[in-house]
Amino acid sequence: MNRREFLGTSIAAGIYSARSEMISPLLSEDRSAPQDHAAAMPDWLHKTPIIMAGCWDDFPLYQKRRGGTSTWLGDLYRQQSSNATMKALKEAGITLGIIHFFKGFGLEAEREHIEDAQVLSRKLKDNGIRVGLYVGGTIAYETFLLEKPDAETWFVPDYLGKPVYYGEHTFRRLVYFMHPGYREYT
């Protein structure tokens, strides 16, 4: 099994402790004032170890635009909601699935994939697996700006005022997370 198959089939991407000091070391460092951070955390986080699997880069819209994708990746995408995958995740002890939800192409452009995420989410929950949603930190501006033209002001410029791209993905521009328009949108 290669790396892409491993990630694409969503089998055990990592194991994390549910102890608060492992999730955020800052919670346990300030001992000057009595604080009950544990009481503010959800009960399940105390009782259930987080064993996570993720699948947020495999949906076809992103893969097609990125290019260089294997022809079988679409098949893996369709298999992620299958009963066999759910069974494998449950047997592997997965307690949290992080799934694709919004990659920055726009809600209309991603509508089909968001609907797929809803189906996947229901199936994970039905199998006792908690669900986290991936929300991308970049905007695929070619499609996004067609839906939301005023978002042009959300993008981060470099020191010369030029767009800042995500690595070599020139179709993905970085956004200023604190921009009021972006915060309202998300």
Secondary structure, 3 states (H helix, E strand, C coil): CCHHHHHHCCCCCEEECCCHHHHCHHHHHCCCCCCCHHHHCCHHHHHCCEEEEEECCCCHHHHHHHCCCCCCHHHHHHHCCCHHHHHHHHHCCCCEEEEEEECCCCCCCCHHHHHHHHHHHHHHHHCCCEEEEEECCEECHHHHHHHCHHHHHHECECCCCCECEECCEEEEEEECCCCHHHHHHC
